[in-house]
Amino acid sequence: MKRLLTIVLVCLFFSPWVFAIDWRLHPAMATALTFGYRQNGSVVGAVSDPTGAAIVAARVRLRSLAGDPIAETQSDTAGRFAFARVPPGTYQIVVDAAGFVQSETPTVTVTSEGKASVAVRLNVAPISDKIEVAAINPIYQKLRTAKLSGEFAAVNNLVIKRDTAIITFKTGQLFFLAPVEGKVTAAVFLGEGQFQMTPLVDIEGKNLSHYTGKTSFEDSFNKMVIRFTDQTYEEMKKQVSVQSAPLNSDAQGFFEHHRRMLRKGKTGLFSLAATLLRYNLDARICMDLMWQGGQGGLFNAYFDAKHYGDMLYGIDPLGAPFVNPEEVVLANFNETSTGIWVASHIADHYQSPAVFDETHALIDFSHHQIDATMKGKRLDATDKAQFKARVDGAQVLPFELFGKLRVKKIADEQGRELRFIQEDKDEDADLYVILAEPLKQAKDYALTFEYGGDDAVMDSGGGNYTLVTRSSWYPNSGFGEDRATYEMTLRTAKDLTMVATGQLVSETVEGDKAVTKWKSDVPLAVAGFNYGNFKKSIVQDDKTKYTLETYANRDIPDYLKDIQRQVEQLQAAGMAVPVTLGSLNTTSMMEKARSEAQISMQIYTDMFGALPYGRLALTQQPYANFGQAWPMLVYMPLTAFLDSTFRHQLGLDRATNFFKIVAAHEVAHQWWGHIIGWKSYRDQWMSEGFAEFSASIFAQAVYKNDKFLEFWKEEREKILTRNREGKRPCEVGSVYMGYRLDSPKTGRVTQAMIYPKGAFILHMLRMLMWDRTTGDQRFKEMMKDFVKTHFNTNVSTMDFQRIVEKHMTREMDLDSNGKMNWFFSEWVFYTSIPDYKLEYRFEPGEGGKVKLLFKITQSKVDEAFKMRVPIYLDFDGKLTRLGSVTIQGNQTTHEVSVMLPQKPKRVSLCSYEDVLCTTDNR
């Protein structure tokens, strides 16, 4: 039983979601077991529309007559589907597809070794069923329902060049979409084509090689759907002869397949590439068509590559999804190779150093006034949002909002009710607002959003609640995109305690609701809250002048109660169970968590500078395995509020060091993530890496050098250890690739890179700047300058490099040019991990002294790689730094001679993990 509990809790710890334990057998599983020894049959069929045309990518479900799910598949390009190895019996077939009414669940009987056939015809859904709000905007409605016009052209070696990509339509036909507002925005190609591209950026070529084995991409295709607002149609018309003919059903079928995949996503797809699906491309095109004065340049080519399957090559001048502000993306949507293979800026942009400071933001939020009510898993809210226009002419604006929160009404500052786009919550539910007039740059605007829905908050039982959709529970431009002030009125059941970002203005009870009001005068990157049946403690820290609050739930969530009940049942049955969870609670350790946060605040204030917020609240969340930090508000994992005895009984011993630093790491995000944000996903390594580094400083101050060195050893091992896919994270890609490093090919490597390697980058700079006399003084001055210079803004990696160069020492100037390009190139942008070998010997010196002679060998790097390698002397357990030696490339230094006052016990390299490396001489 102890082993069972260990397995259960380890799953809880290492999964971002909490799963309840249920020993009951699902009816479908019971059916499968019942038929385990029978001969099985199969079900085949086809799905078509009222005209008889095949429906591609329809969702087809096989279920029992009782409604229990058995299997699921999709129809292919001919509308066909099949279920193999189906046990004998009678089943229902349920078919649905975007834009069609769900089938009437025909039944089919399967016999032993027999093949049952079924034909399913779907009726076109009324517009009101297909599109929730499209009818309010005719341009969007036309885009959403557009079909091919009948215009087509035979092609022979037609070439389209877009940025670094070359698309050659060798032979075949192009079919064009009916124009909307006089503009053709799509084409379908059937025939033989070739796609080629070579990334401009070296690290993108390396990322591409993980999937293709090459640093460039080339593949053939037979089908392609192109969506565009640029001059693609006009360019094609100049090279081909456009004719009219009846609608081509194959071309229209492939266009509908693409449309459904884009709207509904693709099953089994778990990667960042999924952000490019379930994405409302029709609304994005509508933005360009309604842009006063013209806005174009969008180009998306979806094609079925011969070797690699579903692919997308896209260019969006307003920034591609997820990789924004980068505009160019090559992505794959196959389960085994899914990922964003290439992302970059448009080639011409690299001609300017300002490319790394680009932004495509249309508006800049300045204030949110939110009134929200939570009841069970439901959230209802009103947000009066104020913003300033950054551009002229835009009339359709995109907003981030959790898809299950449904907008009821949007009004502008004049009280006019505005049109908006928000498709079904299970499809491309992106929110777009259609303004009454186009934006005027620098003008102030206000919009009032009324919305609500389920699943934005979660009830885990026992008074344990959490805000699930933390960065999109109110309309915004994306996490940290701009900073705003907030006024929030938050309503919950009156027996619950609310804690939020900002300063508490008032607490009242209105009927059965507790009402709290919060205000933030300092602009925040994000706002949020936590609530529950909390016990609260509060202290004032004299050193930092900060108020520190701690909130822990008086009762445990249901999944822990389930484990308690299982233990009690086994004990009642007379079984010896080495677990005593009867008094399991999370309030007894809340002061320890607060103390760790208080010490962290003191250390970080001294090293990085003071924060402007004045308060920090540590709050318990039901999740067991991760923490998260918002300004003034930290979401702590429930397990951090358990003592070590309970964690041991729950099988969490291997996560001991996580619990030692989780509070310190999350507190550090007050600086790294909020006061200093990141400009793009490429710069996120500074937020997570710097917070991880900060935790090491906490470990050094609280747990002393042994734990400090153990911390860095573990960080190094995370970077160097091969995962289940056989990949060492350090070899997969640089920290500059961010979360794109994760893929089916490489495994989950991002957290083993941007956290520990990001931390190592800052740690190595600290050690390079360390001085025997002044210690960390130079490093502290640099970090405080970084915070002061970029206070409450988002930064790029280049911003940080400039600060490092401002404070670099003479010894750090390895290129004698006042630049740190050598360091950032090696450690931020590339992947080499050096290996060091030390050879040394002693000889007698004059006057009783000892002569140390040594050589250092650097290997496993390229010839341009250079580093200062520190040497330490061990005098009876006391380490003394002798100095450092600069080495470039794969070579061995000349023998160096140093006179010592006495013979050390040993000589070592990088004893304080000064350099991320491998060595037998540490």
DOTITI-782235 format. One line per 8 residues: number of its first residue (from 1); their letters; for each residue x negated, z negated, y of C-alpha. Coordinates in steps of 0.001 Angstrom, whole numbers, plus 500000, padded with zeros to 6 digits. Layout:
BEGIN
NUM) A) X,Z,Y  ...
***
This chain:
BEGIN
1) MKRLLTIV) 500000,500000,500000  497169,499234,502351  495776,502704,501753  499213,504199,502401  499518,502367,505688  496023,503431,506638  496854,507078,506036  500094,506800,508004
9) LVCLFFSP) 498467,505186,511013  495463,507479,510988  497938,510358,511212  499598,508612,514120  496273,508086,515813  494985,511594,515505  498203,513432,516279  499545,513737,519837
17) WVFAIDWR) 503051,513087,518585  504434,510137,516662  506254,510879,513415  508615,508458,511697  508099,507684,508010  510913,508978,505826  510825,508813,502035  514088,510711,501545
25) LHPAMATA) 513828,514203,500108  515097,517011,502314  518013,518891,500646  516123,522169,500786  513124,520562,499099  515394,519062,496461  516835,522512,495801  513361,523997,495435
33) LTFGYRQN) 512378,521290,492944  515606,521717,490975  514910,525406,490505  511230,524889,489783  511449,526090,486166  513842,529021,486632  513111,532714,486990  513469,533710,490631
41) GSVVGAVS) 514945,536749,492352  514602,538226,495816  516614,539182,498889  515978,542355,500889  517856,543795,503818  517835,545527,507170  519025,544668,510674  520455,547281,513029
49) DPTGAAIV) 522392,547576,516282  525871,549168,516645  524290,552657,516849  522440,552111,513586  519040,551797,515277  516655,549284,513741  516275,545912,515469  512648,544841,515402
57) AARVRLRS) 511467,541192,515237  514960,539799,514642  514902,536219,513389  516250,536121,509820  517002,532790,508126  517915,532132,504514  519862,528917,504009  522058,527211,501433
65) LAGDPIAE) 525857,527269,501675  525601,523683,502936  523479,524921,505807  520105,523629,504577  517156,525871,505580  515352,527640,502721  513088,530247,504348  512641,532254,507530
73) TQSDTAGR) 511116,535637,508423  511305,538458,510983  512446,542056,510668  509667,544657,510773  509409,547783,512920  512004,549494,510686  514346,546500,510919  513669,545501,507310
81) FAFARVPP) 513167,541986,505957  512575,540408,502547  512557,536994,500861  510589,536758,497600  510793,534167,494791  514306,532988,495698  515905,530657,493087  519203,531913,491641
89) GTYQIVVD) 522211,530909,493696  524422,531875,496619  522970,531782,500124  523791,532519,503739  521821,534993,505850  521667,534101,509558  520269,536737,511912  519785,536587,515653
97) AAGFVQSE) 517844,538588,518221  517503,538495,521976  520318,540415,523636  522551,540420,520554  525320,538206,519220  524306,536148,516167  525464,537555,512812  528532,536195,511010
105) TPTVTVTS) 526321,534569,508325  527016,536931,505393  526521,535450,501943  524366,536894,499219  524114,535954,495532  520726,535972,493856  520442,536281,490095  517497,535614,487795
113) EGKASVAV) 514863,538314,488373  517433,540265,490392  517158,541853,493850  520026,541216,496251  520483,543557,499196  522266,542955,502474  522745,545006,505641  523249,543158,508920
121) RLNVAPIS) 524571,544823,512055  524378,542895,515338  526634,543498,518305  525212,543647,521808  525801,540406,523650  527723,540406,526933  525487,540193,529974  526726,536665,530717
129) DKIEVAAI) 525476,535514,527300  522137,537261,527485  521131,536299,531004  521973,532975,532481  521608,533866,536141  520521,537497,536236  523866,538711,537532  523112,537113,540883
137) NPIYQKLR) 520222,539535,541494  520772,543209,540677  517056,544109,540746  516185,541465,538183  519261,542337,536118  518189,545978,535953  514662,545010,534914  515973,542637,532273
145) TAKLSGEF) 518253,545219,530651  516458,548486,531440  516133,551114,528714  514046,554225,528419  515343,556967,530696  514848,559987,528456  511869,561130,530524  508897,561863,528291
153) AAVNNLVI) 505605,563728,528287  503399,565155,525563  499818,563941,526082  496415,565164,525012  493382,563026,525890  495034,561345,528862  492651,558650,530166  493658,555591,532181
161) KRDTAIIT) 490939,553295,533542  491835,549765,534584  488980,547517,535688  486499,547494,532765  488991,548928,530243  489393,552579,529260  492634,553592,527524  492629,557029,525966
169) FKTGQLFF) 495922,558520,524799  494493,561129,522430  497650,562805,521124  501283,561790,521189  504133,561217,523599  504796,558929,526546  508348,557704,527205  509241,556205,530564
177) LAPVEGKV) 511590,553398,531525  514488,554128,533818  513433,553478,537427  514432,550274,539203  514640,550410,542991  513205,553895,542708  510117,552728,540815  509223,553314,537150
185) TAAVFLGE) 507758,550071,535786  507130,550751,532098  506074,553370,529600  505972,553512,525796  503342,555524,523943  503684,556723,520355  500811,558648,518855  497070,558174,518514
193) GQFQMTPL) 495161,556197,521109  491897,554328,521722  491225,551170,523720  487738,550164,524908  486406,547436,527154  483128,545612,527787  483276,542254,529584  481280,541964,532781
201) VDIEGKNL) 480345,538331,532193  477854,537450,529435  479696,534331,528253  482845,536413,527826  480959,538840,525626  479791,535951,523465  483338,534617,523194  484553,538071,522178
209) SHYTGKTS) 481900,538217,519445  483515,535236,517669  486489,537496,516938  484972,540976,516598  481299,540394,515812  480429,542415,518934  480151,541754,522665  482478,544657,523456
217) FEDSFNKM) 485906,545619,522141  487096,548920,520717  490069,549722,518505  492623,552439,517905  496381,552110,518211  499532,554082,517447  501938,552257,519749  501601,550786,523222
225) VIRFTDQT) 504030,549363,525771  502736,549369,529345  504423,547333,532092  503194,547904,535634  503831,547805,539355  500683,549752,540234  500395,553548,540380  500298,554114,536615
233) YEEMKKQV) 503407,556327,536563  502211,558439,539473  498743,558744,537941  500170,559886,534606  502506,562419,536229  499518,564123,537824  497987,564739,534396  501011,565536,532208
241) SVQSAPLN) 504220,567523,532362  507240,565220,532416  510377,566497,530679  513858,565200,529853  515271,564711,526362  517704,562424,524483  516598,558801,524111  513926,558372,521438
249) SDAQGFFE) 515089,555572,519116  511583,554817,517804  510218,554386,521312  513218,552318,522391  512897,550189,519228  509252,549433,519911  510061,548580,523535  512751,546150,522351
257) HHRRMLRK) 510306,544641,519836  507840,544028,522654  510587,542624,524852  511735,540157,522165  508195,539032,521372  507530,538456,525050  510731,536460,525530  510846,534448,522316
265) GKTGLFSL) 507163,534149,521491  505763,534529,518027  506062,532092,515127  502880,530414,513925  501052,531067,517185  499205,527948,518322  496705,528796,521035  496440,529345,524753
273) AATLLRYN) 497324,532982,524132  500890,531725,523644  501069,531206,527443  501115,534993,527720  504297,535085,525617  507630,533411,526375  506623,534430,529885  509199,536074,532131
281) LDARICMD) 507412,539320,532902  510644,540839,534259  510769,538141,536922  507077,538670,537685  507726,542409,538177  510733,541524,540321  508369,539577,542598  506441,542772,543334
289) LMWQGGQG) 509523,544964,543761  511065,542549,546267  507820,541867,548175  508382,543015,551753  505689,545459,552765  504741,546116,549170  502887,544188,546499  501631,545790,543329
297) GLFNAYFD) 498679,546059,541053  500240,544486,537948  499255,546218,534701  500026,544914,531196  499300,546949,528064  500676,545581,524782  499479,547419,521686  499233,547102,517933
305) AKHYGDML) 495505,547520,517324  494570,549008,513957  492058,546293,513037  493156,543307,515124  496955,543503,515360  499018,542510,518402  496929,542696,521574  497455,542432,525315
313) YGIDPLGA) 495251,543738,528081  496532,542551,531431  495663,542620,535122  497651,540493,537562  496447,540365,541190  498289,537031,541544  496357,535547,538602  497060,535817,534880
321) PFVNPEEV) 498875,532930,533111  496596,529983,532253  493349,531660,533421  494559,531866,537030  492902,532567,539487  491210,535072,537172  493193,538270,537081  492003,540107,533962
329) VLANFNET) 492748,539060,530387  492391,540413,526854  494383,538391,524310  495246,538555,520632  498485,537296,519068  497649,537239,515347  497751,533869,513601  494197,534078,512256
337) STGIWVAS) 492530,535375,515403  494834,534378,518239  493217,533517,521514  492315,534646,524999  489354,536761,523968  488253,537776,527459  489139,536527,530928  487532,537401,534235
345) HIADHYQS) 488081,538315,537830  488587,541937,538797  485142,543559,538738  484969,544224,542477  485546,540548,543245  482162,539603,541781  480515,541391,544701  481376,538360,546842
353) PAVFDETH) 480150,534758,546344  483668,533705,547377  484948,534856,543986  484568,531301,542668  486765,529946,545454  489612,532399,545034  493203,531232,545061  496402,533210,544654
361) ALIDFSHH) 498741,530438,545767  501764,531703,547678  502802,528338,549097  501284,524928,549762  503526,521917,549051  503324,519125,551601  506070,516671,550585  508539,515909,547780
369) QIDATMKG) 511571,513669,548195  512839,513017,544658  515870,511101,543433  515856,510858,539617  517985,509044,537052  516895,508395,533467  519381,507611,530701  518311,507814,527064
377) KRLDATDK) 516468,511102,526706  518155,512638,529731  516761,513080,533216  518822,514209,536226  517130,514737,539572  517206,516164,543064  513984,517214,544769  513784,518163,548433
385) AQFKARVD) 510442,519930,548551  508654,520950,551743  505936,523585,551820  504032,525987,554038  503816,529716,553316  500321,531043,552604  501306,534716,552547  503600,537183,554267
393) GAQVLPFE) 506339,539109,552511  506944,537255,549231  510636,536700,548536  510586,535641,544861  508640,532419,544239  507601,530998,540844  507748,527248,540125  506599,525038,537271
401) LFGKLRVK) 509533,523145,535731  510027,521935,532160  512181,524568,530442  514759,522089,529130  515472,520861,532646  518209,523219,533763  518628,524024,537417  522134,523543,538774
409) KIADEQGR) 521642,524510,542398  518926,525425,544900  519468,525399,548658  517177,526170,551573  516646,524162,554773  519698,525823,556343  521909,524718,553451  522262,528216,552040
417) ELRFIQED) 522623,528298,548260  519886,530497,546854  519737,532716,543809  517293,531758,541091  516076,532952,537700  515917,530597,534717  516469,532065,531277  517431,530172,528128
425) KDEDADLY) 515372,527048,527470  514116,528485,524168  512985,531772,525654  511053,532686,528804  512494,529832,530824  510157,530153,533839  511821,529231,537132  511832,531716,540013
433) VILAEPLK) 513621,531221,543334  514853,534173,545362  514642,533335,549056  517165,534528,551621  514336,536161,553605  510695,536963,552810  508059,534358,553599  506246,534337,556917
441) QAKDYALT) 502691,533088,556660  502027,529589,558074  505761,528901,558497  507199,525640,557109  510013,525748,554557  512158,523330,552535  514067,523806,549296  516399,521337,547588
449) FEYGGDDA) 516506,521555,543794  519276,519975,541699  518496,519935,537973  518728,517932,534766  518414,518013,531003  517423,516343,527772  514009,515723,526202  512057,515293,529431
457) VMDSGGGN) 511907,511593,528548  511650,510024,525106  513153,506822,523735  510968,505393,520936  513130,502311,520451  512504,498699,521366  512515,499444,525082  509628,501915,524702
465) YTLVTRSS) 510130,505024,526822  507838,507740,528060  507948,510717,530379  507164,513596,528024  506785,516418,530517  504499,514612,532917  503307,517400,535183  506507,519504,535301
473) WYPNSGFG) 509384,517043,535574  509845,518240,539150  509319,521766,540606  505717,522413,541669  502983,525031,541684  501155,523668,538641  499084,520572,537946  496829,519783,540883
481) EDRATYEM) 497364,523142,542585  498065,521431,545881  498419,517878,547119  501567,516436,548641  503041,513147,549740  505989,511720,547811  509080,509612,548322  510734,508811,545003
489) TLRTAKDL) 513926,506964,544162  513960,506240,540425  516968,504863,538526  516948,503335,535044  518973,500803,533052  518801,497502,534916  517065,495651,532065  514052,497992,532274
497) TMVATGQL) 511031,497860,534556  509861,500966,536423  506306,501662,537594  505252,504842,539404  502684,506552,541554  502697,505489,545196  503520,502143,546776  506632,500199,545811
505) VSETVEGD) 508974,500125,548823  511993,498334,547348  513704,497123,544154  517481,496764,543948  520281,496777,541378  523207,499171,541833  525857,498651,539169  524159,499043,535802
513) KAVTKWKS) 521062,500679,537306  517755,499296,538496  516726,501303,541549  513129,501410,542759  511753,503350,545727  508148,504541,545928  506184,506160,548717  502731,507717,548876
521) DVPLAVAG) 501204,508373,552278  498011,509710,550718  498603,513233,549371  498589,513228,545551  497686,515939,543036  500633,514901,540848  503337,512236,540742  504888,510428,537803
529) FNYGNFKK) 506300,507220,536382  506539,505032,533305  509204,502506,532379  510253,500199,529595  511014,496639,528605  507763,495624,530255  506012,492338,530747  504044,492551,533992
537) SIVQDDKT) 500902,490849,535282  499175,491379,538606  495815,490360,540140  493975,491037,543383  490335,492149,543135  488325,490818,546065  485413,493211,545596  487373,496455,545720
545) KYTLETYA) 490361,495115,547710  492567,496578,545010  495748,495337,543367  495578,495694,539583  498798,495636,537568  499310,495638,533803  502528,496487,531937  503061,496005,528197
553) NRDIPDYL) 506280,496296,526213  507804,493082,524896  508913,494879,521724  507241,497477,519531  508583,501023,518976  510641,501956,515941  507834,503613,513996  505874,500330,513916
561) KDIQRQVE) 509029,498441,512969  509434,500818,510028  505983,499882,508794  506771,496189,509226  509928,496593,507152  508052,498361,504373  505506,495547,504239  508269,492918,504154
569) QLQAAGMA) 510108,494756,501362  506972,494918,499230  506239,491249,499845  509838,490349,498951  509389,492280,495700  506449,490027,494848  503697,492529,495572  500449,491342,497149
577) VPVTLGSL) 499999,493281,500384  496798,492606,502380  498618,493264,505647  500324,490701,507918  502236,492549,510602  504982,490007,511181  503764,489021,514650  502723,492507,515743
585) NTTSMMEK) 502992,492743,519543  501308,494446,522459  501574,491815,525189  498857,489457,523955  496044,491911,524785  497309,493176,528131  494947,490968,530107  491956,492389,528254
593) ARSEAQIS) 493006,495897,529233  493443,494771,532828  490021,493093,532825  488357,496293,531586  490104,498277,534307  489038,495756,536945  485382,495883,535911  485549,499690,535817
601) MQIYTDMF) 486952,499788,539339  484087,497636,540598  481395,499712,538883  482813,503070,539946  483470,501992,543529  479815,501034,543808  478624,504302,542248  481105,506871,543586
609) GALPYGRL) 482683,505284,546674  486001,503629,547481  489432,504979,546539  492254,505269,549098  495203,504197,546964  495011,500390,547089  496587,499772,543676  496255,500741,540034
617) ALTQQPYA) 498773,500127,537241  497849,500169,533556  500967,500867,531537  501597,500999,527808  502994,504203,526342  504435,504645,522807  501786,507223,521855  499098,505754,519640
625) NFGQAWPM) 496149,508045,520146  495504,509069,523727  495478,507893,527303  496268,509753,530488  495830,508992,534166  497887,509852,537219  497021,508593,540729  497543,504817,540691
633) LVYMPLTA) 499115,505038,537224  497379,504981,533832  499243,505700,530590  497424,503638,527960  497809,504242,524210  499890,501566,522523  497040,500830,520108  494807,499758,523001
641) FLDSTFRH) 497174,496803,523454  496680,495613,519863  493944,493187,518903  491162,494199,516511  492782,492391,513560  495965,494434,513794  494006,497652,514340  491964,496882,511238
649) QLGLDRAT) 495116,496345,509164  496529,499605,510512  493441,501532,509421  492079,502273,512887  488560,500890,512389  486878,504254,512802  488273,504469,516332  486678,501196,517481
657) NFFKIVAA) 484564,502788,520207  487584,504700,521506  489305,501395,522252  486196,500025,523954  486126,502789,526559  489635,504262,526784  490571,502132,529800  487247,502853,531504
665) HEVAHQWW) 487641,506589,530888  491185,506730,532256  490356,504600,535301  487530,507040,536097  490100,509825,536438  491179,508197,539710  487987,509824,541009  487524,512707,538570
673) GHIIGWKS) 490822,514524,538361  492686,513162,541363  490447,512488,544350  488283,515315,543016  490314,517957,541161  489266,521236,539558  489775,524733,540932  490306,526439,537594
681) YRDQWMSE) 490250,525784,533870  486528,526648,533971  485834,523625,536150  487852,521102,534126  484667,519999,532346  483830,518016,535475  487043,516009,535287  486826,515102,531599
689) GFAEFSAS) 483036,515107,531396  482577,512975,534501  485220,510491,533292  483408,510293,529948  480095,509763,531730  481702,507021,533815  482778,505296,530601  479128,505248,529534
697) IFAQAVYK) 478221,503431,532741  480931,500904,531931  479551,500535,528389  476048,499979,529752  477221,497302,532185  479558,495459,529792  478118,496035,526322  474458,496520,527385
705) NDKFLEFW) 471942,499094,526191  472680,498980,522479  476289,500138,522964  475196,502488,525736  472780,504238,523374  475325,504178,520559  477792,505849,522930  475390,508694,523699
713) KEEREKIL) 474404,509115,520070  478072,509584,519166  478515,512053,522020  475525,514042,520788  476842,514080,517223  480226,515392,518389  478462,518340,519985  476167,519094,517051
721) TRNREGKR) 478319,518371,513975  479937,521302,512167  483721,521276,511952  486004,522442,509140  485497,526041,510195  481728,525572,509871  481190,525777,513628  478969,523506,515683
729) PCEVGSVY) 480803,523058,519008  477576,523611,520949  477262,527104,519434  480822,528245,520067  480618,528461,523834  479774,526728,527074  481713,523989,528836  482568,526668,531385
737) MGYRLDSP) 484964,528222,528858  487217,525163,528961  490083,524878,526494  489769,528551,525577  487102,527490,523068  489807,526365,520636  490970,529083,518244  491668,529643,514544
745) KTGRVTQA) 488203,531211,514291  486334,528326,515884  488583,525341,515203  489281,522598,517708  485976,522342,519521  486961,521886,523159  487169,518109,523102  483776,518046,521395
753) MIYPKGAF) 482408,520050,524307  483932,519507,527724  484143,515723,527171  480730,514916,525628  478672,517860,526886  480262,517595,530297  479241,513930,530251  475734,514825,529090
761) ILHMLRML) 475284,517244,531993  475899,514455,534502  473876,511969,532444  470892,514323,532380  471083,514681,536161  471172,510917,536469  468074,510583,534311  466284,513362,536221
769) MWDRTTGD) 466967,511514,539488  466145,508038,538185  463273,506356,539983  461130,503480,538739  461453,501702,542110  464943,502553,543359  466674,503105,540012  469950,505013,540452
777) QRFKEMMK) 469959,504992,544244  469488,508763,544628  472125,509493,542030  474630,507159,543702  474019,508786,547066  474632,512202,545525  477882,511182,543828  479225,509451,546924
785) DFVKTHFN) 478384,512524,548978  480207,514701,546446  483335,512563,546738  483141,512339,550536  482466,516052,551059  485310,517189,548807  487635,514230,549259  491137,514941,547912
793) TNVSTMDF) 490429,518596,547144  489820,520772,544108  486231,521790,543442  484377,524497,541562  481257,524129,539471  479404,525870,542303  480594,523194,544770  478993,520568,542562
801) QRIVEKHM) 475775,522573,542178  475450,522756,545965  475714,518963,546207  473096,518522,543475  470756,520887,545329  471251,518893,548521  470028,515726,546767  467574,517136,544197
809) TREMDLDS) 464125,515615,543946  460853,517537,544144  460410,517088,540402  463755,518797,539768  462729,521961,541653  461340,523739,538586  461724,527189,540184  460189,526095,543529
817) NGKMNWFF) 463131,527530,545443  465289,524496,546223  467893,525680,543695  469225,524214,540454  470135,527546,538909  467803,526832,535991  469684,523653,535090  473254,524935,535526
825) SEWVFYTS) 472477,528180,533719  471136,526334,530680  473554,523453,530448  476827,524614,532060  476970,528354,531383  475014,528730,528153  474700,526980,524816  471085,526315,523818
833) IPDYKLEY) 470260,522889,522426  466461,522367,522325  464555,520684,519541  461514,518584,520386  458569,517507,518304  456036,514940,519502  452499,514661,518163  450391,511785,519465
841) RFEPGEGG) 447364,509668,518678  445398,506815,520236  441718,506502,521049  439788,503523,522396  439342,503580,526167  436997,501845,528563  437527,498203,529457  439765,497488,526490
849) KVKLLFKI) 442250,500163,527489  443843,502688,525126  443863,506447,525528  447093,508194,524525  446804,511877,523619  449997,513842,522945  451556,517295,522639  455241,518215,522806
857) TQSKVDEA) 456771,521271,521131  460036,522784,522397  461902,525177,520088  465296,526813,519342  465726,528052,522923  465214,531344,524730  462039,532061,526639  463583,531287,530039
865) FKMRVPIY) 464790,527819,528993  462989,525014,530800  463406,521268,530917  461644,518111,531983  461157,516025,528837  460696,512250,529365  458220,510184,527336  458745,506499,526566
873) LDFDGKLT) 456445,503733,525384  457695,500893,523208  455915,497611,523964  457350,495195,521394  460926,496371,521849  460733,496895,525605  460957,500568,526528  458958,501828,529486
881) RLGSVTIQ) 459245,505339,530847  455764,506874,531059  456786,510086,532810  458021,513567,531955  456571,516947,531063  458018,520346,531989  458216,522848,529125  459464,526444,529230
889) GNQTTHEV) 460447,528557,526246  459436,527987,522647  455958,526556,522987  453697,523548,522570  452101,521936,525593  448389,521474,525941  447233,518068,524771  447837,515527,527536
897) SVMLPQKP) 445636,512451,527949  446894,509200,529545  445068,505873,529815  447213,502828,528934  446536,499133,529538  447385,498371,525915  448481,500125,522756  452271,500530,522483
905) KRVSLCSY) 454144,499997,519264  455288,503625,519362  455715,506637,521636  459057,508480,521797  460969,511208,523570  464331,511025,525368  464850,507427,524270  467803,507013,526633
913) EDVLCTTD) 469285,510327,525485  467825,511772,528672  468116,515317,527293  470781,516699,524978  468517,517692,522127  467510,517192,518531  464273,515388,517745  462732,513170,515098
921) NR) 460802,511332,517799  463591,509680,519771
***
